[in-house]
Amino acid sequence: MIQIDQYFMGYGQAEQERLQRRAEMLASDAQGLFDRIGVFPGARVVEIGCGPRGCLDLLAERVGQRGSVTGFERNEEAVRLARQFVAERKLVNVDVVHADGRVTGLPKGAWDFATARFVLVNVPHPEQIIAEMAALVRPGGTVALYEVDWAGCLLRSATACLEPACRSTSSLCGDE
Ligand SMILES: C[S@@+](CC[C@H](N)C(=O)[O-])C[C@H]1O[C@@H](n2cnc3c(N)ncnc32)[C@H](O)[C@@H]1O
């Protein structure tokens, strides 16, 4: 089977703007998750696949001036937009690196948190990114992933005739 390692929504302007809008919409959700994993002032954080914005601003605010946030993004245009966003917001503790998050080249075991949102769902070998994230964090550090659970939401029926199909899919996925 051929596995295409490309972001299937593409990198056009409309998609980049959609990602920026969605980041805004998901901000309070993301804040809640960062509360739960305990991102603390002074922490060193890596965000893999940050796109044109991701969670860079939220993380920057949390870690403060003593901390640092490094975004990794493999698409040049998304990197340009992320850097523009960082400059406009004057996020002095954020760096955006144009590189593949599977091989960041960063020192291993030196980071407190490694995060990614809606990245694994788009790549054929998510385990490669997870392995890099796990290697980057120090012992006791945190790898935090925010992803879609397609198995749980592929089929939800509004019509009675589809109910049996939904039930059998849900049970296959372990929902029941
Ligand atoms: C759906 S976008 C999500 C962007 C951002 N995380 C957010 O939540 O708004 C997925 C991003 O992951 C990036 N990406 C996918 N694989 C990557 C990799 N191996 N290294 C760096 N970036 C990657 C894509 O280029 C794309 O910008």
The ligand as an SDF file (V2000), in Angstrom:
LIG
                    3D

 27 29  0  0  0  0  0  0  0  0999 V2000
   -3.6570   19.9580   10.8960 C   0  0  0  0  0  0  0  0  0  0  0  0
   -2.1870   20.9220   10.9520 S   0  0  0  0  0  0  0  0  0  0  0  0
   -2.2500   21.3540   12.6910 C   0  0  0  0  0  0  0  0  0  0  0  0
   -1.4670   22.5920   12.9930 C   0  0  0  0  0  0  0  0  0  0  0  0
   -1.4080   22.9500   14.4880 C   0  0  0  0  0  0  0  0  0  0  0  0
   -0.8390   21.8750   15.2670 N   0  0  0  0  0  0  0  0  0  0  0  0
   -2.7600   23.2990   15.0250 C   0  0  0  0  0  0  0  0  0  0  0  0
   -3.2560   22.6180   15.9310 O   0  0  0  0  0  0  0  0  0  0  0  0
   -3.3500   24.2710   14.5460 O   0  0  0  0  0  0  0  0  0  0  0  0
   -0.8900   19.6890   10.9240 C   0  0  0  0  0  0  0  0  0  0  0  0
    0.4820   20.3160   10.7650 C   0  0  0  0  0  0  0  0  0  0  0  0
    1.4700   19.3280   11.0830 O   0  0  0  0  0  0  0  0  0  0  0  0
    2.5560   19.5220   10.2110 C   0  0  0  0  0  0  0  0  0  0  0  0
    3.3690   18.2960   10.1680 N   0  0  0  0  0  0  0  0  0  0  0  0
    2.9800   17.0530    9.7800 C   0  0  0  0  0  0  0  0  0  0  0  0
    4.0110   16.1800    9.8750 N   0  0  0  0  0  0  0  0  0  0  0  0
    5.0660   16.9020   10.3320 C   0  0  0  0  0  0  0  0  0  0  0  0
    6.4080   16.5770   10.6420 C   0  0  0  0  0  0  0  0  0  0  0  0
    6.8850   15.3310   10.4810 N   0  0  0  0  0  0  0  0  0  0  0  0
    7.2240   17.5470   11.0820 N   0  0  0  0  0  0  0  0  0  0  0  0
    6.7690   18.8150   11.2470 C   0  0  0  0  0  0  0  0  0  0  0  0
    5.5130   19.1960   10.9690 N   0  0  0  0  0  0  0  0  0  0  0  0
    4.6630   18.2420   10.5210 C   0  0  0  0  0  0  0  0  0  0  0  0
    1.8800   19.8540    8.8870 C   0  0  0  0  0  0  0  0  0  0  0  0
    2.7800   20.4590    7.9770 O   0  0  0  0  0  0  0  0  0  0  0  0
    0.7580   20.7760    9.3400 C   0  0  0  0  0  0  0  0  0  0  0  0
    1.1470   22.1170    9.3330 O   0  0  0  0  0  0  0  0  0  0  0  0
  1  2  1  0
  2  3  1  0
  2 10  1  0
  3  4  1  0
  4  5  1  0
  5  6  1  0
  5  7  1  0
  7  8  2  0
  7  9  1  0
 10 11  1  0
 11 12  1  0
 11 26  1  0
 12 13  1  0
 13 14  1  0
 13 24  1  0
 14 15  1  0
 14 23  1  0
 15 16  2  0
 16 17  1  0
 17 18  1  0
 17 23  2  0
 18 19  1  0
 18 20  2  0
 20 21  1  0
 21 22  2  0
 22 23  1  0
 24 25  1  0
 24 26  1  0
 26 27  1  0
M  CHG  2   2   1   9  -1
M  END
$$$$
